[in-house]
Amino acid sequence: MATVGPMRVKDAVGRYGEELAASHLGQQGMEILARNWRCPEGELDIIGREDGALIFVEVKTRSTTAFGDPAEAITPAKAQRIHRLALRWLAEQRAGGNSLGNWSELRFDVVTIVRLAEGGPKLRHLRGAF
């Protein structure tokens, strides 16, 4: 496994977290509309709908909390970028004629996952985080 570089390991940890988050959110009743939506400015991890809310979910996965809580990685600049990406996604959906159903709230959530050595992963869902 010497050919696996740091980015590949990081990407694998991120994919693991996004799979776990999507599964958890679906089990909690969220309808997943899109995952890993990309444009030149960035990526939205999960877009969902739940109880009249359209929700943009940022997933942060870490193998340890040695460098702080995963949610701390959401800086004000990152939150602003996610807001811009959400508006771009909405514009793209409208331009494509895609119906998003009825929603009365736009929400930005964070799901944090810490892969613990023992006891499995620890997942937190922060609703309306920013």
DOTOR-734542 format. One record per residue (C-alpha): residue number from 1; residue in one letter; x, y, z. Coordinates in steps of 0.25 Angstrom, whole numbers, plus 2048, in hexadecimal, padded with zeros to 3 digits. Each point is the difference from the previous one (the first is absolute). Example, Ala and Ser with C-alpha at 12.3 -4.5 7.8 and 13.67 -1.06 7.14 Angstrom:
k:1 | r:A | x:831 | y:7EE | z:81F
k:2 | r:S | x:806 | y:80E | z:7FE
This chain:
k:1 | r:M | x:800 | y:800 | z:800
k:2 | r:A | x:80C | y:809 | z:7FF
k:3 | r:T | x:7F9 | y:807 | z:7F3
k:4 | r:V | x:7F5 | y:805 | z:808
k:5 | r:G | x:803 | y:80F | z:802
k:6 | r:P | x:7FB | y:80A | z:80B
k:7 | r:M | x:7F5 | y:805 | z:7F7
k:8 | r:R | x:7FB | y:7F2 | z:7FD
k:9 | r:V | x:7FF | y:7FD | z:80E
k:10 | r:K | x:7F9 | y:80D | z:803
k:11 | r:D | x:7F6 | y:7FE | z:7F5
k:12 | r:A | x:7FD | y:7F2 | z:805
k:13 | r:V | x:7FD | y:805 | z:80E
k:14 | r:G | x:7F7 | y:80B | z:7FA
k:15 | r:R | x:7F9 | y:7F6 | z:7F7
k:16 | r:Y | x:7FE | y:7F7 | z:80C
k:17 | r:G | x:7FA | y:80C | z:808
k:18 | r:E | x:7F7 | y:804 | z:7F5
k:19 | r:E | x:7FA | y:7F2 | z:7FE
k:20 | r:L | x:7FE | y:7FF | z:80F
k:21 | r:A | x:7F9 | y:80E | z:801
k:22 | r:A | x:7F7 | y:7FD | z:7F4
k:23 | r:S | x:7FC | y:7F3 | z:806
k:24 | r:H | x:7FD | y:806 | z:80D
k:25 | r:L | x:7F8 | y:80C | z:7FA
k:26 | r:G | x:7F8 | y:7F7 | z:7F8
k:27 | r:Q | x:7FD | y:7F7 | z:80C
k:28 | r:Q | x:7FC | y:80D | z:807
k:29 | r:G | x:7F6 | y:803 | z:7F5
k:30 | r:M | x:807 | y:809 | z:7F7
k:31 | r:E | x:7FE | y:7FF | z:7F1
k:32 | r:I | x:80E | y:801 | z:7FA
k:33 | r:L | x:7FF | y:808 | z:7F3
k:34 | r:A | x:80E | y:800 | z:7FC
k:35 | r:R | x:80E | y:7FC | z:805
k:36 | r:N | x:80E | y:806 | z:7FC
k:37 | r:W | x:7FA | y:80B | z:7F7
k:38 | r:R | x:80C | y:807 | z:7FA
k:39 | r:C | x:802 | y:80D | z:7F8
k:40 | r:P | x:80D | y:808 | z:7FD
k:41 | r:E | x:7FF | y:807 | z:80D
k:42 | r:G | x:7FF | y:7F4 | z:809
k:43 | r:E | x:7F7 | y:7F4 | z:805
k:44 | r:L | x:7F4 | y:7FE | z:808
k:45 | r:D | x:800 | y:7F3 | z:808
k:46 | r:I | x:7F1 | y:7FD | z:802
k:47 | r:I | x:7F4 | y:807 | z:7FC
k:48 | r:G | x:7F3 | y:7FB | z:806
k:49 | r:R | x:7F1 | y:803 | z:803
k:50 | r:E | x:7F9 | y:7FE | z:80E
k:51 | r:D | x:7F4 | y:805 | z:806
k:52 | r:G | x:7FE | y:80C | z:7F7
k:53 | r:A | x:80F | y:804 | z:800
k:54 | r:L | x:80A | y:7FF | z:7F5
k:55 | r:I | x:80D | y:7FC | z:807
k:56 | r:F | x:80F | y:802 | z:7FC
k:57 | r:V | x:809 | y:7F7 | z:808
k:58 | r:E | x:80F | y:801 | z:802
k:59 | r:V | x:806 | y:7F3 | z:805
k:60 | r:K | x:80D | y:801 | z:808
k:61 | r:T | x:807 | y:7F3 | z:803
k:62 | r:R | x:80D | y:7FE | z:808
k:63 | r:S | x:807 | y:7F5 | z:806
k:64 | r:T | x:804 | y:807 | z:80C
k:65 | r:T | x:7FC | y:80D | z:808
k:66 | r:A | x:80E | y:803 | z:803
k:67 | r:F | x:7FF | y:80C | z:7F7
k:68 | r:G | x:7F2 | y:804 | z:805
k:69 | r:D | x:7F2 | y:7FD | z:7FE
k:70 | r:P | x:7FD | y:7FD | z:7F1
k:71 | r:A | x:7F5 | y:80B | z:800
k:72 | r:E | x:80B | y:80A | z:803
k:73 | r:A | x:805 | y:7FF | z:7F1
k:74 | r:I | x:7F3 | y:807 | z:7FC
k:75 | r:T | x:806 | y:80E | z:800
k:76 | r:P | x:7F8 | y:80D | z:7FD
k:77 | r:A | x:806 | y:800 | z:7F2
k:78 | r:K | x:7FD | y:7F1 | z:7FE
k:79 | r:A | x:7F1 | y:803 | z:804
k:80 | r:Q | x:7FF | y:80C | z:7F6
k:81 | r:R | x:806 | y:7F7 | z:7F5
k:82 | r:I | x:7F5 | y:7F5 | z:803
k:83 | r:H | x:7F5 | y:80B | z:800
k:84 | r:R | x:805 | y:804 | z:7F2
k:85 | r:L | x:801 | y:7F2 | z:7FB
k:86 | r:A | x:7F2 | y:7FD | z:805
k:87 | r:L | x:7FA | y:80C | z:7F9
k:88 | r:R | x:808 | y:7FB | z:7F3
k:89 | r:W | x:7FA | y:7F2 | z:802
k:90 | r:L | x:7F2 | y:806 | z:802
k:91 | r:A | x:802 | y:809 | z:7F3
k:92 | r:E | x:804 | y:7F3 | z:7F8
k:93 | r:Q | x:7F4 | y:7F8 | z:805
k:94 | r:R | x:7F7 | y:80C | z:7FC
k:95 | r:A | x:807 | y:801 | z:7F2
k:96 | r:G | x:7FE | y:7F1 | z:7FE
k:97 | r:G | x:7F2 | y:800 | z:803
k:98 | r:N | x:802 | y:7F7 | z:80C
k:99 | r:S | x:7F4 | y:801 | z:80A
k:100 | r:L | x:806 | y:800 | z:80E
k:101 | r:G | x:7F2 | y:7FF | z:806
k:102 | r:N | x:7FB | y:809 | z:80B
k:103 | r:W | x:809 | y:805 | z:80B
k:104 | r:S | x:7FF | y:80C | z:809
k:105 | r:E | x:80D | y:800 | z:806
k:106 | r:L | x:80F | y:7FF | z:7FB
k:107 | r:R | x:809 | y:7FA | z:80B
k:108 | r:F | x:80F | y:7FD | z:801
k:109 | r:D | x:804 | y:7F4 | z:808
k:110 | r:V | x:80D | y:7FA | z:804
k:111 | r:V | x:802 | y:7F1 | z:803
k:112 | r:T | x:80D | y:7FD | z:807
k:113 | r:I | x:806 | y:7F2 | z:801
k:114 | r:V | x:80C | y:7FC | z:808
k:115 | r:R | x:805 | y:7F2 | z:7FD
k:116 | r:L | x:803 | y:7FB | z:80E
k:117 | r:A | x:80B | y:7F5 | z:801
k:118 | r:E | x:7F6 | y:7F8 | z:809
k:119 | r:G | x:7F1 | y:801 | z:801
k:120 | r:G | x:7FD | y:804 | z:7F1
k:121 | r:P | x:7FE | y:80E | z:7FB
k:122 | r:K | x:7FA | y:80B | z:807
k:123 | r:L | x:7F6 | y:808 | z:7F8
k:124 | r:R | x:7FA | y:80E | z:803
k:125 | r:H | x:7F5 | y:807 | z:7F8
k:126 | r:L | x:800 | y:80F | z:802
k:127 | r:R | x:7F3 | y:806 | z:7FB
k:128 | r:G | x:801 | y:80E | z:7FB
k:129 | r:A | x:80F | y:801 | z:803
k:130 | r:F | x:802 | y:80C | z:7F8
